[in-house]
Amino acid sequence: MSQTTTTQDVTLDYPRVIRASHSHETENSVFSADHDVTPFKFGPHKTGFAVFDSRDAVPVTNTDPIPSFPEAIPRTPPQGAMACTVDFQPGSSSPMHRTLSIDYCIVVTGEILLRLDSGAERVVKAGEYIIQEGANHQWFNNSSHVCRIFFVSLAANPILSKDGQPLMPDLFQKEKELGIESN
């Protein structure tokens, strides 16, 4: 039975990861892992990050051993890929930030408001998808329920500004400059 995280009126199971792999000895497919992933809690609202897999390079070698993942905010390796979930607690938000990745996202449960640095906003609900192409963005969970988003992130080249300069990740920088605090 999965452990759970409880916030207000919502209980979410810890994410369970089942790995199907290959046995060199039998040359058959096998289940190489089946376990819950305990989320790393960060920030005043205890946003939960659960990394399932991270690879340093693409294409991957499917027979490489799976490393352990640090308890930290996940980052896509510079030439690699990563899969994780993020649990946004009710009333929480993230700082404005940009990543050096293309992120394929699905809202698993709840809903989230996605705001771009232009001020444009969209509410994304459970079962809906986001393809985030290095945009400077911010997340807001304005609901009374936990919002879980599943991310698959692939390394990407930096976006270039009009004058040819790379737009680098500026995690939390814009808010610092504006004197805005995140929840």
N, C-alpha and C positions, 0 to 999 in steps of 0.2 A: 504494500500500500504506500502510495506517495505521501511524503510529508506535505504540510500546507503552510501557506502564508496567509494571515488574516489581516485585513484592513477594513475598518468600519463594518459594512454589511456584506463584504465580499470575501470569499475564501478561494484562493487559487492553489492548485496542486503545484509542487515544485515540478519543473519540466523533467520529463523522463526521456532518456536517450537510449535507443536500441541501435546498436551497430551491427550491420550484416557485412561480413568480410570474407576473406579467403584463407583457407588452411594450406600451408605449403606441404604439410605431411600427407594429408588425404586428398589434396587438390579439389576439395569440395567447398561449397559456401558454408559459412558458420556464423552464428551469432557471437561476436567477440566481446560485446558489452551490453549490459542492460542495467541502468542505474538512474537515480534521480540526480539532478544537478542543483546544488544549493546556490541560490543567487547571492552575488556580492552586493551588499547594501551600501549606497553612497548618498551623501547629502542629507539635508535636514528632513526631507520627506522619505528617505530610505528607498530611493529608486533601486530596483533590483536588476542586476545584470547577470545573465547566465550564459556562459560561453559553452557551446557544444563541440565546436571544432574550429581550428585555426591552422592554416597551412602557409608555409613561408613562400611557396612558389606555385604557380599554375603553369602547365598541368601538374597535378599532384601524382605522387606514387602511392597507389592504394595499399601497398604492403608495408609502408613506413609505419613505425610505432607511433601511437598517438601520444603527444606530450601532455603534461599536466598544464592547466591554464591558471595564470596568476589571478589572485583576487584583486582586480583593478577594473577601471572603466575599459571596455574592450576597444582595441584599435586594430584595423586591418593591416596585416604586414605589407610593407612597401611593394612587394611583387606577388602577394598572395591573396588568400581568401579567408573569410571568417563567417561562422554562423552562430547566432546568439538570439536570446530574447531579452527584452527590456520590459520590466513591469513599472508603469507610471502610476503612482499612488494618487488617489483623489485629491484634487486641489494643487497638484504639483506642476512644475514646469522645468524646462531645461534652459540654460543660457543659450543665446544665439551662437551658432557654431557652423563650421564648414569642415567636411572630411575629404581626404584624398582617396575617395572610393566611389563606386556606383553601388547604391544600396537597393536591393529588392526587398520590399517589406510587405507584410500582410498583418493587418490588425486582427488578432486572434479573438480577443474579447474586449468589450468596452468600446470607447471611442476616444479620439485624440484630435486636438486642433493643431494643424501644422501651419505655422506662420513663417513667411519668407522675409528677408531683410527689406524687400520692397514694400512690405505691409500687407501683401496679398495673403489671404487665409483660406483654408479648406478644413472642414470637419470630415474626418475619415472614420468610418464605423466598422464594426466587426465584419469580417468577410471581404473587406475592400483592400485594395492594393495601392502601394506607393512605389514609384521608381524615382529615387532621389539621386540626381546626377551632379553631385558636388555643390548643390545650392547652399547658400548661407541660410540656415533655418533654425527654428525653435519649436519645441513641443509644449503643449498645454493640455493637461487633463482637467477640464472644467466640470467633470461629472462627479458623482458620488460613488463611482465604482473604479476598481483597478482596471487599467488598460494594459493589456499585454500585446506587444508587437514582436513578430519574428522577423529577423534581419538575415539576409545573405549579402555579404559585402565583398566586392572584388576591388583590388587595387586599381587605381586610375591615374592617368597623367593629370597634372594640375591644369586647371582652366587658366587661359591667358587673358589678361586685361587688354584693353584697347591698345596700350603702349607695349604689349608683348611681355609684360611681367607676370609671373605665375601668381595666382590667387591661392595662397597657402592656407592650411588649416588655421583658423583663428579662434580656436576653442575658447569661448567665454570672453574674448577680447573686446568685441563690440559693446557688450554690456558694461565692461569695466570703463571703457571710454565714455559711455553715456551716463555712468553713475547709477545704473540700474542693477538691482539685486534680484537674483533668481530665487524662487521658492525652494 
